[in-house]
């Protein structure tokens, strides 16, 4: 299980990334035809935390199940499949 201190540090990191994305003017969705299940900001935050934790996409998706406060902060109603994260990472520079 995850300690509360670690979750709050991930939440702080997520908030900092959100501030940077807002200032940079990054759109939430890159296409008007997006299905809008997950936005680009959520993907960027999850990829940054995944890199910090040094986990594979599959292991990170499993770990994310136990991290409810972070899911609530990001307003994720369901956990993205690990291939969703892989595909997003392949699309961005």
C-alpha positions in Angstrom: 0.0 0.0 0.0 1.1 3.6 -0.5 1.8 5.9 2.4 -0.1 9.2 2.7 3.1 11.2 2.4 4.0 9.7 -1.0 0.5 10.4 -2.3 0.6 14.0 -1.3 4.0 14.4 -2.9 2.5 13.1 -6.2 -0.4 15.4 -5.7 2.0 18.4 -5.3 3.8 17.3 -8.4 0.5 17.0 -10.3 -0.5 20.5 -9.2 2.8 21.9 -10.3 2.6 20.3 -13.7 -0.9 21.7 -14.1 0.4 25.2 -13.4 3.1 24.7 -16.0 0.7 23.4 -18.6 -1.7 26.3 -18.1 1.1 28.9 -18.4 2.4 27.2 -21.5 -1.0 27.3 -23.1 -1.1 23.6 -23.8 -4.7 22.6 -24.9 -6.5 20.0 -22.9 -7.4 18.1 -26.1 -5.2 18.1 -29.2 -8.1 17.4 -31.6 -11.7 18.5 -31.8 -12.5 14.9 -32.6 -11.1 13.5 -29.4 -13.4 11.1 -27.5 -12.6 13.2 -24.3 -12.3 10.2 -22.0 -8.8 11.4 -20.9 -7.3 14.8 -21.6 -3.7 15.6 -22.6 -3.0 17.1 -19.2 -4.0 13.9 -17.4 -1.8 11.9 -19.7 1.2 14.2 -19.2 0.9 14.1 -15.4 0.5 10.3 -15.4 3.6 9.9 -17.7 5.7 12.2 -15.5 4.7 10.2 -12.3 5.4 7.0 -14.2 8.9 8.1 -15.1 9.5 9.3 -11.5 8.4 5.9 -10.2 10.5 4.2 -12.9 7.8 1.6 -13.7 6.7 0.1 -16.9 3.4 1.2 -18.4 1.7 -2.0 -17.3 3.1 -1.9 -13.7 2.2 1.8 -13.4 -1.4 1.0 -14.3 -1.5 -1.6 -11.6 0.0 0.8 -9.1 -2.4 3.5 -10.0 -5.3 1.4 -8.7 -4.1 1.9 -5.1 -3.7 5.7 -5.5 -7.2 7.0 -5.1 -6.3 10.5 -4.0 -4.3 11.1 -7.1 -7.2 9.8 -9.3 -9.6 12.1 -7.5 -7.2 15.1 -8.0 -6.9 14.3 -11.7 -10.7 13.7 -12.0 -10.1 10.2 -13.4 -13.3 8.2 -13.3 -11.5 5.1 -14.5 -7.8 4.0 -14.7 -6.4 4.2 -18.3 -5.3 1.0 -19.8 -1.6 0.7 -20.1 -1.7 0.8 -23.9 -3.5 4.2 -23.7 -0.4 5.6 -21.9 2.0 3.9 -24.3 0.1 5.3 -27.4 0.0 8.8 -25.9 3.8 8.7 -25.1 4.5 7.6 -28.7 2.5 10.5 -30.1 4.1 13.4 -28.2 7.6 14.6 -29.0 
